Amino acid sequence: MASSPPSSPLPHLLVFPYPAQGHMLPLLDLTHFLASYGFTITILVTPKNLPILQPLLSAHPLVQTLVLPFPSVPDLPPGVENVKDIGGQGNVPIMVALRQLQDPVLEWFKSHPSPPSAIISDFFLGWTESLARKLQIPRVTFYSSGAWVVDILDYCWRHIQSEDFRKSPVKHMTELPNSPSFTNQDLPEFVTTYEDSDPQWQTIRSDWFETRTCWAGVFNTFEALEHDYLDYFRKLNNGGSVFGVGPLSLIHSHSPPADSSSDEILKWLDGCPDDSVLYVSFGSQKQLNQQQMEALASGLEKSGIRFVWVVKTIHQTVGGSDGIPTGFEDRVSDRGIVVRRWAPQVAILNHPAVGGFLSHCGWNSVLESLVSGIPIFGWGMEGDQLMNSKILVDHVGVAVQVCHGENSVPDSDQLGKVIAGSFNSDELRAKAKALSKAVVEAAGPNGSSVRDLQEFANKLASLPQPSN
């Protein structure tokens, strides 16, 4: 998808992903584009995250890696280097730990014969803005989430020190596009747990404001979905360069090749009518507890809808049970399958038989659903998922909420009724199909995301070589 690269040598870029699957994969897709364009690239990772880079490194042998030991901090168990190994509660200590890499990066930069002309780093790594200033090079912030989430988080960080804001049961964000309102249950945990006296929270808040002073911001989103939110962010960033280049998964697929077990799933779907199957998956991190598993199983059974349920990340009980109620699979064997392994999510969502996605509303899953043109049945668990779910229901109109919160347990009768009642909604399906057309156009020839990618590449290509 990259245009023909310029004949003159292009700058060296240092890419620094945040170690969480939902953050790393889209940034690696962007890196694939930049490598194809002709940039010299070094990717900074810690040892246990190096295998995630293997597909990219195989495709682009000239891409280099800077592997630095993961810093030790008291709040992280030894050996944890990725959020998937500890869950969402590990974000703050991981963010704080990675700040300790500043000096090793400085030393590497100063000793490099041809050091980078820019840093492209995740928005959870705000301290890299001050690092870039020390190196006298620009920093690009990569936003793996949607622009609406970033605007909402920015509002919260600007008001978090206000006692009225923290105590208010509903936050009316009238200055944001569409004037959304959120309860504490809709927002990330920091809104209710932030303490001015906690040095870690002070550091994270400071890093947030550092991250928005960047030379350029790149979002894994597209104009037709988030034009107003991208424009709002441009105002926050004093009109700075902001690019909507998503969905990056359409530019370079990071899905592993299908295997025989995934072929079985697709073959099963081949035998189902169009738009008749609900796909159920909660991503690579979130684990359901036993109560949630039983309620979800019961709700699916009562809905009468065909389904594919991926349960590879569920809670493991003491007895070794995977949480599926005894007899459930036998009772639904004529219309549902339970998958206890990796499943080819993109291929499943794009199968004609699939007509809905019961999702945790992680941003990558949201984009994949929008590309497929199918409605979302939202069960946001934590972080941006909660905000995504609410915006998709209230303002975009391509989703219905079936549950909300990582500790919530749905009423199985109500869950079954919501799924059955909304699954064939003509209004939901029409909005999802229209948005699918818009996203495919954005990522197609002359689409808004392709134009922004080209403009971003041109901006990077104009950078001078720094002196170390």
Disulfide bonds with the S-S distance in Angstrom:
none
